[in-house]
Amino acid sequence: MANIVSANEGSDVTFLRDCAATALEVFVHAWVVPCGDAKFSGEENYLLIASDGDYAFAEAVPFDTDFLGTVLHDK
């Protein structure tokens, strides 16, 4: 589970896409749940949940493989 913040009112979700792709390299399932907070205008928060178990999260945003970004690697 990770909190991912995207800048520019959620218009740039590149890091979120990359994190989802990276999580799916290790786990079978991943979900993106929006966690907006009006106090932090100009940024959008998302909860990335990854697991081998198949769960249901009511607020999860559906996405397909076209959403996934580049897998992140530690250098």
Secondary structure, 3 states (H helix, E strand, C coil): CEEEEEECCCCCCHHHHHHHHHHHHHCCEEEEEECCCHHHCCEEEEEEEEECCCCCCCCCECCCCCCCCCCCCCC
